[in-house]
Amino acid sequence: MHLGTPAINHHHNIAIAGAGVAGLAAAIFFSRAGHSVTVYDKAGKPAPVGSGLILQPTGQAALHALGLADVLAQRGARLKRLDGRLEDGGRKVLDVHYDALGPDVYGLAVHRAALFDILHDAAKEAGVKFCYGHAVAGVEAAGGRAGLTFDGAPAAGPFSLVIDALGVRSPFIERSNAFLNYGALWANAPFPFGSDFSEDVLSQRYRGAEVSAGVMPIGTMRDGGPPLAAFFWTLRADHVDAWRMTPLQRWKDRVLKLWPEAAPVLEHFTHHDQFVFAHYAHHTAPRPVESPVVHIGDAWHAASPQLGQGANMALLDAWALARALERHDEIADALDAFALMRGRHVKLYQTMSRLFTPVYQSDSKLLPAIRDRFAEPLSSFWFMPKLLASMVAGTLGDPLEKLSPD
């Protein structure tokens, strides 16, 4: 049995809406525990969305519980530092050293496809049933059971538990003004060996809070594949169409003006379709549990990636939900326990994300000016390196304490 895999108390028929990180991780945990698990997703075939992400120590712990940490580590890039500087390359406005938490602590930067493939393969191996081409429209709950409705397909159920892992656009939750003004363009390129970039550092450049770029090593998409780097560029959501109409070279010239050293990465981009725009959002559902329905991942707590917590919070949610059902026979009791296990950590990081995001990505002139003036001197205080590393590592609030084996 994998570390952290719960032993079954009662057999449950579980439906999971969404085949992203949260949904796949939950499916593996519950199927390995002996429950019947069906995953529904609107996509016609399994596929990841996006470019790169960082698995923080919290997410790595969840993958270790799934027995998948080692195989993903072989594809990822170990990050020692996050280094963000102003456009002249001098003054630091982001300086995070993982080793402030210990010599063996690091961030694991991976391609989303690598994480997706490993989770999806493990779910299939665990016996999870997949129903692709099913766009979940809603849920009908009665008598402690629930069924799923779909656009253009017959309803399914009843289930003793429905897990909403559909992200910020989940139809189960009413939201208004969840999306932020900004997002980022993302694209991948071969890692630029022999350049100013390091295989263990995420590098960024800033001009105010409205212009920034980053290069992050993300390892390989598949075993034996070439090492890659993810490039990202901050952009207002209402400027995406204008960007697509702008000659690509004109935009690349703008990037190079901010960051000349990025040339070895930019040279691999020849057309707009190489980029995916990620529109960032911030929203926390009023309550994660509406028994027998539970919201996990971005469906519960969407946030911008400034603190790099999205996939990690999703993995922690899946792990906590599995632990709660292991410890409680009744679904309602398990869901209440899950909300208690994760609530404090979610609230803490949602608050920090709300505070930090406009400092690095917004239309504000004052906040980045304060950042540029005080970030570097503040980082010299003796307690700051460990505090900053803990924030990024996801370990503030000690989220793993309640997930350890009984």
N, C-alpha and C positions, 0 to 999 in steps of 0.2 A: 504493500500500500504506500502511495506517495505521502510524503510529509504534508500534513495539513488536510488530507482527504478524509472527510467525515465518515464514520461508520453508520450505516443506515439503522434508524429506529423504526420508522414506518415508511412504506413505499408511497411515493407521491407521483402524480402525473403532472409534469411541469411544462409550461409553455414559456418560451423566451422570445420576445419581440425584438429583433435586431441582431445581426451577426457581426457586430464590431468587437472591440477589445472586451468590453464589459460582458456582452452577451456570450461570446465564445468561452471566456474564462469561467463564467457561471455554469455554462453547459458542461464543461469538463468536470468541474467540482461535483456537480449533482449527478451526472451520469456515472462517474466512478464510484459514487456512494450507493448506487443501485437504483436510483430513481429513473423513471421514464422521462426523457427530455426531448422536446421538439423545438427547433429554432425556426422562426419565420422571418423572412427578409424579402424586401421588395425587389432586390436585384435578381436578374435572370440567372446569374451564376456568381459564385463566390469571388469577391475581389476587394482589395483594400482601397481606401480613399486617402490621398495625401502623400506626403514626402517623408520627412524624418521626424523623429521624436527622441526624447531622452527618457530611458527607464532609470528612475532614481532608486536609491537603496530600498525604498518602500515597495516600489513595483518589482524590483529584483527579488525581494523576500516573497512576494506573492507568487512569482514564477517559480521560485524554489519550492514552494508548497505544492505547485503543480508538477514538479519534476522536470521543468522545461528551461530552467535558468542556464544550465551549462550549454545546451545546444544553441540557444540564442546568443550567448556570450561569444561563441565561435564566429558569429556573423557580424556582431556589433563592434563599435569602436569605443574603447574606454577613455572617458574624458576625465582629465585631472583638473581642468580649469574652465571657467567661463570668463572671457576677457572682452569687455566692452569699452571702447574709447571714442573720444570726439573725433571729428573728421580729420584733424591733423595727425591722428595716430598717437598723440601724447597723453593728455590727461585721461585717467581712467574714471568711468562712471559706472562700471560694473566689474567687480573683481571678486570672484568666488573660487576658493581652493577647497576641493573635496577633502584633501588630506588634513584639513583642520579638524575633521571628525575622526581621523585615524588613518594609518598607512594603507589600509586595504579598502578604503571607501572611494567610490568613483561613480560617475554617471555613465550609463551604457547607452550611447547613441546608436540608433538602429533605423533602418528603412522600415516604413510601415508595412511594406509587403513581406519583409522577413518575419516580423512579429505575427502578422495575420496568417501567413502560411503555416507557421509552427503551431499556433493555436487551433487553426482549422483542421490540420492533420491530426492533432491530438484529440480533438472533439470527435472526429470520425472514428478514430481508433477506439474511443471510449464508448462508441455505440450511439452517439447523438443522431437523431433524425433531423434532416434539413428539408425545409419546404421553401425553396426559392421561388421568386415570382409572386409572392404573397405580400401585397402592400397592406399593412395593418391599418385599419380605420378606427377601431375602438375596442372597448371591452364591455361585456355585459356580465355583471356580478349579481349573484343571488344565492342565499343559503350557504354561504361559505365557499362557493365554487364560482368559477368565472369562465367565460368563453370569449374567443377573439372573433371580431368581424373584420372583413377584408374588402378592399375595392375590387370588384369583379371576380370574387371567388366565394365559395360557400363558407359559412362560419365554421369554427373549430372549437372543440371542447366537449364537455366541461373539463376544467383543470382545477386541481387543488391549489395551484400557485401559478400566477402570471407575473413574469419579470419583464418590466419595461426597460429595455436597453436601446431605445430608439433615438437617443440623443436629444439635442435642444429642440428639434422639430417634432418631438413626440406628440401624437394626437391625443394622448391621455391627459395632457396638462395644458391649461389655458395660460398663455404668456402674452405679454404686451411689452414692446420696447426691449426685447431680450438682446437684440443684436447691437453691437457697438458700431461706432462710425468707421472704425478701422479694421483691417485684416492684413493679410500679407500674400504676396505672390511667392510660390515655392516651385523650385525645379531642381533636378539632380544633374550632376556632371561627374566625370571621372575625378578622383581626388588629385589635386595639383601637386604631386611630389616635386621636390626641388624648388618650391616657391617659399613665400613667407609664412605659409600656413602649416600648422602642426597637426599631426594625427590624433592628438589628445587634448585639443583646445577648441572650444567654440568661440569664434571671433566675431565681433560686431563693431560697427561704426555708426555714430549718431550725429545728426544735425538737428538740434532741438528735439521735439517729441514727434514731429510729423514726418521726419526722414530718417530711415535707418536701414541697414543691410547687415546680413550675417552669413557666415560660412561655417557649416558644421560637418565634420566627418561623420559618416553614418555606416561605415563598414560595407558589407556586401548584401545584395538582395538574396543570394543563394550561395550554398557552399561552393567554394572555388571561384566565385564571381569576382570581378574587379572591384577594388575599393572605390567608394563613391563619396561625394560631398553634397550636402544639401545647401542650396543658396536661397535666401529669402529676402524680400524687399517689402517694407511697410507701404501700404497704400490704402487710401480711403476707399470704402466700398462704392461710393458714388463716382469715383474716378476710374473704375475698372474699364468701362466702355471706352473712355477717352484714351486710356493706355493702349488698348487693343487697336485703336486707330492710329496710334503714333508709330512712325517707323522705328523698328526695334533698335537700330543703331543709334538713333537720337536718344532713346532711353538709356542705352548702354553707356553713352557718353556722359549722361547725367550721373550714373552710378560711378563711373570711373573718376569723375570730378570729386565725388565724396570719398572714394576709396580706390586709388590707382592700383593698389596691390591685388585687387580682385580680378585683374585682367585675365590671368590663367584660367579662372573659372568661367568668366563671361564669354570667353571665346567659343565655348561649346554650345552657346545658345544662338540659334539662327532663325527661330520663328516663335511667334507668340504662343502657339499651341503646346510648347514644351512646358508652359507654366500652368499651375493650378492656383486659383485664388481661394484662400481660406478666409471666410468672413467670421470674425471672432464675436463671441457673445458672452454675456454674463447674466445668469439667472439661477436662482435657487428655488426649487419647488417648496411651497409652504410646509409640506409634510411628505416624507419619502414613502410612507406606507398608507395604503387604503385597502386593507385586507379583503380578499386574498391577492391584491395587486401590490407590487413593490417597484419603486423606481430606483435605478442604479446608474452610475456613470453620469454622463452629461444630461440625461433625462432628469436627474435629481439636481445636479450642481454644475452647470456650464460656466466656464471661466476662460478668459484669454490665456494664452500660453506663456505669459511673461514669467511665471514661476515654474513652468514646465511640469505641471502636475496632472494634466488631463488623463492620460493613459494609466498613470500610477494610481490615481484616485479610483478609476474604474476597476482596476485589478484588486485594490483593497476592498472595494464594495463587494465584489464577487466572492472574495475570500471570507469576508465577515458574514455575508449572507449564508454561505455554506456552513460556517462554524455555528451560527445561530440555529440553523435547522438541525444540526447535529446535537445540540444541547437541549432542544425543546421539541417535544413530540407534536404539539399543536402548532399549526401554521401561524395563527394569530399571535401566539406567544413568541414564536421565533422571529416574526417581523418586528414586534415591539423591541425585542432584544437587539436585533440588527440596527434599528434606529438609534438606540442608546449607544451601541458600540461605535458607530460611525459619526454620530451627530456633532460631537464637539470638534473633531478634527475637520470635518467638512465646514463647519461654521468659521473656524479659525482661518482656513485657507481661502475661503470665499471672501472673508473680510480683508485679508492681506492682498488678494488679487484685486479687489475693488480699489484699494488704496494705491497700489503700485502701478497698475496699468496706465493711468493717465500721466504718470511721471515719464514713461518710456514710449507711450503711443497715444497721442491725442493732439488736439489743436491748441493746447495750452502753451502760452509763452512763459508764464511765471514758473510753473513746476519744473520744466527742464532747466531753467536758469538756476533755480535753487539746487537741483541735482548736480549740475555742472560745477557749481561753486563748492558744494559741501560733500559730495559723495566720496571723493578721494581722501580728504583729511579725516572724515568720519571713519573710514575703513582702517585707519591706523590705530584706533583704540583697541586695547588688548582683547576685549570680548567680541569685537565685530567679526573677525574671520570665522569663528565657530558659529556665531549667530547666523551670518549670511549663508554659510554652508548648510546649516540645519534647515533654514527656510527652503533652500533649493532642493535639498535631499528629501524633503517631505516629512522629516522626523520630528518637527515641532509638534507638541501635543502627544507625543509617544503613541502613535496609532497602532503600533505592533504589539503593545502590551496586552491588549484584550484578545489578540488573535493567537497567542502562544498556546501550545497544547495544554490541556487541563492536567 
